[in-house]
Amino acid sequence: MKHLCIDIETKSSVDIGKAGAYKYAQSEDFEVLLFAYAWDDEEVEIVDLAQGEQIPFTVMEALHDPDVVKHAYNAAFEWWCLNRAGYETPIGQWRCTMVHGLYCGYTAGLEATGKAIGLPSDKQKLSIGKALIRYFCTPCKPTKTNGFRTWNLPKHAPDKWALFKDYCKQDVVTEREIYRRLRPFPMPMEEIRLWQMDIRMNAFGVRADRELVDGALAVGDESTGHLMKEAEELTDLANANSTAQILGWLRANGVETDNLQKATVAELLETSIPDHVRRVLEIRQQLGKTSVKKYEAMQAAMSGKDDRIRGLTQYYGANRTGRWAGRLVQMQNLPRNYIGTLDEARRLVKRKDFEGLRMIYGNVPDTLSQLIRTAFIPTVGNKFVVADFSAIEARVIAWLAGEQWVNEVFATHGKIYEATASQMFHVPIEKITKGNSEYSLRQKGKVATLALGYQGGTSALIAMGALRMGLDEAELPDIVSRWRGANRRIVDLWYAVEQAALATMQTAQPQAIRGLIFALEGDLVYGQCFLTVQLPSGRKLFYPRPFLQENRFGKLALHYYTVGQQTRKWEIDSTYGGKMTENIVQAIARDCLAETLRRIDARGLQVVFHVHDEVIIDAPQETTVGEICDLMAEPIDWAPGLILKGAGFECDYYMKD
């Protein structure tokens, strides 16, 4: 089978950073400027479409030839843009070097991946590329000096254009070199198909309620104006939104604080402070709501032709575990809705009725925040069917560890918080019900279940909200001890995982535990090396360039290269049994979601996006919640004995039930 590596350069007046690639290529002035390609190991060729050259007939045929595999870095962009430009090419024939790199534990970005993977400098992406893209691919400001033109064309800077063509060709060189280094570590075909399914979902998009979005932005602006005016009247400050000025005003009013971060303001509001100071801090909270930014992101990404937003999810965006990440509107961190009159609130926002919202709901920014989810609506004539897995991580870790009493809970009544409390405190589960004095134990069982599965201690309980639940910090060590005593097999799993990883590194021999296979994988040609963990599904987790070294606690630990969560740079990190168990469990849970997505697709139903363990289907009216939940609960071939359960509802707009 032949391989064709491709890179294109394009132009559009749409801001791709704000609106996304899908809307970018829908612009009327969108155009493919350059088309660089290379057959297998042959020289890279460039087609200057902007200056009238034509793509060779053999390449045109190859774009829709199933016997030719098309490669690109972030291939979704090439596929979508080429099809929008009239070059028909099915997504099923494409492979993406970016997602292959993500699968192998590398970072995203062609230049960053080239450096991380160890490409020689002459095969890395040219750093001047960003400047050339700004010059040729985005509109320019018309001035007298440039003849009031709105686009820079090749004729306006021939030297720059020649360099731009070299840059485009270099992308093919870099992409191909990355592919050569990743080829010994192939993605499973099922994962490639899942990526292709994800691209089709993103291209289909989800409909947005333009009237609600426009109304929310108008109401948000009016609300901000009212809040700023009130704050200025209360403080007599020139800029009541200035952190420095507010901090000074608070000190003058007897309130000492170093910052006005969200958590700090919340803590101050729980103290005894003067009413006028309390109101200023409440205004600060309301002005800090990010709801308006979400609506602005929706407006920017929404297509003017069909009001659909495309490109909401990124396959393998969470790296290593393979979970999806949010893009554009960032669906993974939407506020919850808890007001019971969503229909009425939506009606008032659409009417841009600020006074009505303030009179009924009081806190207008919070109301707008709760309505963000509801801005996503089904196709005309359809409905949303929303379903998610119940307690999937608790189910997966118990299944993997062989924690039989937990498995039995999920096979029967499913009350895992009550059952955990019963195991921890040796109280009959039937007593842990509302109205009984033992019901408070349920809170301890709940927070322990949510916080302690991955070797966490008292700090994990606090992070999960133990103190906000009313628990005393002094009792947290006892909760940790009791939970671990009740879940000995899960505790054993942490240490078994850690020992398997260490033994693999020390002996270079594969280790197998609980359906997991730990191995060292590498190649002699390019020197790539990984610690891999093969999951029950057959997919692997990759830890690049692993080595053993003492960690900050003086204990021998696995170290590897990854993208730092804080720095976003390619750097060394270390791990331990509980953290690796978390990676493994979340990865298996992700594979369960992937299996459900395949089943839904096989039914001919359209998932428009998914968030964590929840799927949102743009479904015909005859589709039932029950049939989707049944799909989620069906046994999985590679996970015998894993008991899954789905719960869901149907709605006319997206919401949290």
N, C-alpha and C positions, 0 to 999 in steps of 0.2 A: 504494500500500500504506500502511495506517495504522500509526502508531507509538504505543505505550503505554509511558510511563515509570513505573516502579514503585519504591517503597521500603516496606519493612515494619519494624515493631518487634515483637520477640518476647520471650518469657520462658521460662526453663528453669532448673532447679536444677543442671544440668551446667555445669561450668566450661568455657566454649568455648575459652579460651586453652590449657588443658591437654588437653582431650579432642577439640577440633576441632568444626567446625560440623555434621558428619554425626551424631556421637553426641549432640550438643547437641539436635538436633531429634528424636532418638529417645526422649528422656526422656518419661515418662508425664505429667509436668506441663508439657510444652511447649505453648505457645499463641501464636498470632498476636494481638497486641494492637491494632496500628494498621496500616492499609493506605492508603498515599498513592499517588495516581496522577495522570497528566495525559495527555490525548490531544494528540499533535502539539504545537501551540503554544498550547493552551488553558490555562486556569487550573488550578492544582493543587487536587485534591479530597482530602479525608481521610475515611476510614471508621473510626469508633471501634468496633472489634469487641469490645473489652473491656467496653464498656457497652451491648452488644446491637445495635448497628447492623449492617446487612447490606451486603455488596458488591453494587452494582447489577447487575441481570441482564445488561445490555449488557457490563459489564466481565467478568462471569463467563463469558459466551460468548467474549469476546475472549481469555481465558486459554488456550483450546485452539483458537482460530481461526487456521489457517495463513496467512491474509491479514493478520493483525495481528502486527507485530514487537514483541516485548516487550523493553524495555531496563531495565537496573539497573546500579548500580555494585557489582561483585562479584556478578554475576547468579547464580552457582552457589548462593549462599546463598539468594536469593529463590526460585529454582527448587526447590531441595531442601525448604525450609521450607514453601512453599505446597503442594507435593505431599504432604508429611508431614501437613499440616493438612487434607487432603482436597480441595484445589483442584487438579484435574488440569490440568497444563500441560506439554507436551512440550519438552524441552531444545532440540530443533531449531528452535524458533520464537523462541529468546532470543538477545540480543546483550549483551555485557558491556562497559561503558564503561571498566572498570578495565583489562581486558586490551588494549583498544584503546589506552589511554594508555600501557601498557607497551610495546606494539608501536611506538608513536611515540617511545619513549625517555624517557617520563616516569616518575615514581615511583608507588608504590602508596599507597593511603590517600586518601580523598575530600578531606579538608581539605588534605593535602600536595599533592595533584594540583591542586586549585583554586588554591593559591598559586603553584605552579610554572608553571601554564598562564596565569596572569595574570588570574584572575577578579576583578572588583570585589569589595570587601569585603562588600557586602550580598548577594552571591551565593555567598559562601563558607559552609562548614559552620559552624553555631553551635558555639562552643567549650564551651558549657555541656552539650552532649549527653552526655558521658561520665558526668557526675554524675547526670543523669536516667536513664541506662541502669542505673547501679548501683542507683538507688532503686526503679525499677519492674520491671526485667528480671531481677534476681537476688534470691534469698531474703534476707530480713532476719533479724537476730537477735531472737528473741522476748524481750521484756522486760516488766516490769510496766507501764512507761510506755506502751508501744504495745499493751497488751492481749494480750501474748504471741502476736501474729500472726507468721506466717512470710513473708508477702508484703505489700508496700505496694500498695494498690489506688487507682484514681482518686479514690474518695471520701475517702481519707485525706489527700490533698493536691491539691485541685481546681486551685489556681493552678499547681502544678508540672505537673499533667496537661495543662493548657491549653498550657503552654510546651512540653511534650513533643510534643504534636500539631503545634505550629509547627515544632519541630525536625525531625520526620518529613517534613513538607511541604517544608522547606528543603532536605532531602537530594535530593528530586526536582528542585527548582530547580537545585541545584548540578550534579547528574548531567546534566541536560538541557543546561546551559550548557557543560559539558565536552564533551558529545557534539557540540554545534554547532561547537565549535572543532576537533574531531578529524575531523569529517565530510569536509572536503576531502582528507584523507589516509586513504583507506579501507584496511581490512585485506582481503587477498585472501580470497575465499570459501573457498579450501582451508584457510586458517588458521582461519577461523571454525569450519569443520567439525572441524578438529583439536582446537580448544578444546572443542567439544561432546563429542568422543570422549574427551578427557581427563576431563571431568566424569562421563561414564558410567563410566569406569574407576575414578575415585575413589569413586563411589557404590556400585560393586560391592564394592570393598575387597579386602583379603587376609586370609585366616584366620590367626590367631595361636594358638600352642600355649600355652594358659592354664596347663597343668600345669608347663610349663617356665618360664614367666614367674614364676609364684608361687614355684616352687622356687628360681629364681635370686635372687629378692629375699630369701628366707629365708636362703639360703646366704651371700648378700652381707652381710646383717646379722651373721651369726655370724662371718664372716671379718673384718669390721671390728672386732668386739669382741675377737677374738683378737689382731689386729695392734695395736690400741690398747693392750691390756694388755701385750704384749711391749715396745712402744715406751716405755711408762711405766716398766716395770721396768728397761730399759736406760738411760733418761735421768734417771729420778727427777723428772720434770717433772709439774706439776699438770695440764697439758694438752699432751700430746705431739703434738697436731695443730695447735697454735698456731705459725704461721710465726715470729712474734717470739721465742717461747720456744725453738724449735728453732735459730734463727740464733744466739741467745746460747749455747746448749749446744754448738753446733758450734765457735764461737770459743773456748769454754773447753776444747775438746778439740783445739785446734790447727788447725782448718779454717776458713779465711776465705772468706766468700762474701757477696755483697750481696743475693742473692735465692734462692728455692727453686723457680724456674720449672722446667718439665719438662726443657728443654735443659740448664739449669745442673746439675740433679741428675745427669743422664746423664753430663755431662762430669766431675763430681766422682767418679763411680763408676769412671771410667777412670783415675783417679790413684791413687797409693799412699797409702792412708789406713788407720787402725787398723780391725780387724775389727768392733768394736762400732759404730764410726761408719758403716762400710759397711752394716751391717745396718739401722741406723736410716734411712739414705737409701733402702735397698731397700724398707723398710716405707713410707716416704714415697711412693715410686713406686707401690706397690701401692694405697695409700689414694687416690692421685690418679686411678686408673682411673675413667672415666666410665660404665662398663658398667651400674652400678646405676641411674644416671639414665636410660639408654636403656630398661631394663626397666620403670622407673617410668612413663616416657612411654607404653610399650606398654600397661601395665595401665590407665592413665588413658584411653587412646583406644579400648580394646577394648570392643566392644558386649557387654553381658551376655546378649543374646539369641542371637547367632550367633558370638561370639568373633572377629568381623571388625574390622579397623582400616581406617577409611575416611579419605581425604583426605591420602594420603602425598606427593602431588606437587602442585606449583604450576606451571601453564602459564605460560610466559614469566617464571618467577620469577627467572631470571638476567639479565633485562632485555637489551636491545639484541640479543645473539646469538640470543635466543629459546629458549635452553636451559631445561629444567625445573629447579626447585629442590625441595629436600626440605622437608617439613613434619612436625611432630609428632615422629617418631622420627629425622628427618634421615637418610634412607637414603644420602645422598651421601657420608657420612664414616663408614661402618661399619668397624670393625676387620676385618682379614683373619683367616681361620682357617688354621692350619698344623699342628695336631695331627692325627695320623692315625687317632685313635680317637674320632671325634665321636659315634658311636652310644653308646659306653660313657659318655662324659662327659655326654651328655644324660640317660642313664638315671640316673646318680648325682645329677644336679641335680634331676630330677623326684622322686627319693626324698629330697631335701634332705639328702643324705649328705655333710656337710662334711668329716668325717674321711676318708672314702673318696677324695674329690677331692684333699685335701691329700696323702694318702699316695701317690696315683698320679701326680698332676700337679704337686704342689709349690706352685706359684703359683696360688692359687684365683682372685683377681681377674682375672688374665690369662686363665685358662680360661673364666670367665664372659664375658669380653670377646669371646673367640673364638666363643662360642656365640650371640651376639646374632643373627647372620644366621639361625641355625637355628630361631629362634623363629617364623619365618614358614613356614607349611606350606600345602599345597594343599587344596582342597575334598576332602571324603571321596570316595574312588574315583578321584580325579585324581592327576596328578603335576605337578611343575614341569619345564618345559623352559626352560633358561637359555641365552641366546646373546648374543654381542656381536661388534662389528666388530673385526677385527684391524688394529691400527696405523692407525686411520682418519684421524687428522690428518696423519700422514706421507704417506698416500695422497692426501689432498685437496690438500695444499699442492704436492706434486709435479705433480699433474694440472693444477692452476690455473696453476702457473708454467711448465709444459712442460718439467720436468726429466726428460728422456727416460730416462736411465739408471736413475733411481729407478722410473719407471713400468714399465720392463722387468723390474726385480727383482720387483715385485709381480705382474707378468704371468707370471713363471716360478717360481723357487724361493721367493721371499718372504723370504729371509734378509737383511733390511734392515740389521741391525747389522753383520753380517759384510761385506756389500757396501759399506757406508759406510766401514768401516775399510779395505777394499781400495782404494777410491777415494782416501782420505785419505793412506794410507801406501804406495800403489803396491805392494801385496803381493797375489799371486794369492789369490783368495777361498778356493780349496781348501786353502790352508795355514792358514787361520784356523779351526782345528778343535781340539777338546780334545786335549791331549797334545802339541800343537806349541807351540814357543816363541812363535809369533806370536799365540796365542790371547788373550793379554793385550790385544792391539789391539782385540779385540771390545768390551771394556769402554769403550774410548775412542770407538769407533763408536756404541755404545749411548747413552752419556751425551750425546754430541754430537747425535745424532738427536733425543733427547728434549728437549734444552735450547736448541738454537741456531736453531730454525726461525723464530723471530720477532725476529731482530736482537739476541739476547742475546749477552753476552760471558762473561768469566770468572766474574762473579758469578752468572750464570744456571747455569753448570756446577756451581758450588759449591752453589747452592740445590737442584739436581737430585741432589746427593749424590756429586759427583765425588771429593771427599776421602774420603768413607766407603767408596768403591770401591777406595781404595788409590792413587789418582792423586796426584801431587805438584803443589802449587799452582804451582810454577815452570813446569810443562809445559802449563798450561792455555791461555796465550795462543797457543801453537803449535797446540793442538787447534782453537781458534777459527779461526785462520788457515787451517788445512788443510781444515776443514769448509766454510768459505766458498769456498775455492778449488775444492772438489769439487762445489759446489752453486751455480754462478754464476747460473743462471736463477732460483733462489729468492731470491738476493740482489738480482737485478735487479727481482724482483717487489716487494720492500719499497720500493724507490725509485720504481718506477712507480706504486704505490698512493699514496705520499706526494705525488708530483708531480701526480697526477690530482686529489687532494683540494685541493691548493693552487691549481691552475689553475682548478678549478671555483669556488673562492671568489673568485679574482681577476678572472675574466672573466664569472662568472654563466652560463657556457655548460656544457652537459653534456660529460663526458669519458667515453670508453669504452675499457676495457682488459680483455683476457682474459675476456670475457663478463660483465664488471662495468660498470655505468653509474653514474657519479657525477653528482649533480645538486643544485642548490639548489631547494628547494620552499618555497612559502609561500602565504599568502592575504592579500588586501588588507583584508578586513573586520576580522579580529581580530589581524593582525600576527604570526601564527605563522610561524616560519622554521626550516628544517631543512637540513642537508647529508644527503642520502640516498645509499645505495649499493645499487643493485638487484642482487640475487644471481642466479645462473643459474636458480634455481627461480622467480623472479619476486617473491619476498619482498624487503623492503627493510630495511636497517639505517638507523636515524635518529640523527642527532647534533643535538639541539635548540639553537637560538639560537647558531649557530656564528659565530666571528669569527677573524681572523688577528692574531697578536701574537707577539712574541719569547718563547721559553720560557726556562727557567733557564739554558740553555746559550748564550743569545744568538742562537738560530736561529729564523727565522720558522716558526711552527707553528700548526696548527689547534687552537683552543680551543672548548669547548662546555660546556653545562650538563648535569650528571648527578648521581646520588646518590653521594656520597663513600663509598668502601669502608670508611674508618675512622670518619668522622663520622656517616654515614647521613643527611647533610643534602644539600639541593639546592644545589650549588655548582659552580664553574668547574673544569674539568680540561683538560689538554692531551693531545695524542696525536702519534704519529709513524708512519712507514711500517710498521715492524715490529709495533707495537701494533695498528694498523688491519688489518694482514694477519692477525694472530691473531684479531681479531673476525670477519673475513670467513671464515677457514678453519673456525673453530669453528661459525660460523653455517651454513656449507655442510654440515659434518659433522652438525649438528643436523637439517638438512633431509633428509639421508640416513636418519637415524633415523626422522624423521616419515614418510618414504615407506615404511619397513619397517612401522611401526605401522599404516599404512593397509592394507598388504597382508595383515598378520595379521588385522586386523579384517574384511577382505573374505572371509577364509577361515572366519569365524565363530568364531575363537578369542579367548580372553579374556586380554589382558595385565592383570596385577594391579598392577604397578608397573615402572618402568624407572629405571636408575641410570647416569648418564653415557651410554655407548654400549651398554649392556646391557639386554636385555628379559627379563622374567620372565613366563612364560605359565602360567596355571592350566589345564592341558591334559588332555583325555581320554587314556586309556592308549594309544590307537592313534596319537597324534601322535608324529612322529619328530623327532629333533634335525636330521637331514638336511634335512627339508623346510623347517624354519625357516631354517637356514643358506643354503639355496638361495634363499629369499626375500630374504635380505640381500645375496646376491651378484648378484641379477638386475640387468641394466643399468637405469639411470635415464634417462628420455627427455631431461631437461634437462641431463644430464651425460655426453654421449657420450665414451667413452674412459676414464671413471673406473672403475678396477678395484677392486671391493669384495670382501671375503671375511668370512664369519661363522664363528665357532667356538663350540661349545656342548656341553652335557651335560644329562642329566635327573637328577632327584633327588627325594627324598621330603621334603626341607626345603631352604630356601634356603642356599646356601653358596658359597664361592669355590673353584672346582675347582683 
